[in-house]
């Protein structure tokens, strides 16, 4: 994975993201068109848009030197974490197998998945995960750079993430994140699926609930008024 961009692209072309959104998620979700979430600042839809394309998978596997689909790899899913996660991962694995890839589904609880991700002896190659965004592109981009576990040594990506973090002027940040998104899309380090809307609503009788701009919610003083 970390040595062959053509294999990574083959994996990206093996998933029908629109079908996942339309048939399984059934919520306020949209197919991911960049590594920066859809509603974040500076997000730009990238090209080409990955979808389920057996011809492109075959082309990329040939370029990768893996015409037989490459080695078997573990695709982990956690129960009780994301909506319909097991069905989503089962669908992903099925479409991968249709084009010759060799995923093996491993089902775990959240703690077991986290242990595998951050353990030196972890056996997973891919994990079905999600994280929230506060609308700033850095929150999404930082997971692809050190010291995070999913950084694969891409020095240009590391530099762009750092520049985006340390540049304060919005007009100067925009081209940095534009370049970052293009670079991430070309390198295909990860497999973006879809972005969901996790808007917060609550009863008018709930008082002292502190919902902060960075999506942190403080429930400590919250209570219901009669």
Buried (B, 14 or more C-beta within 10 A) or exposed (E): BEEBBBBBBBBBBBBBBBBBBEEBBEEEBBBBBBBBBBEBBBBBEBEEEBBBBEEBBBBBBEBBEBEEBBEEBBBBBBEEBBEBBBBBBBBBBEBBEEBBBEBEBBBBEEEBBBEBBEEEEBEBBBBBBEEEBBBBBBBBBBBBBBEEEBBBEBEEBBBBBBBBBEBEEEEEBBEBBBBBBBBBBEBBBBBBBBBBEEEEEEEEEEEEBEEEEEEEEEEEEEEEEE
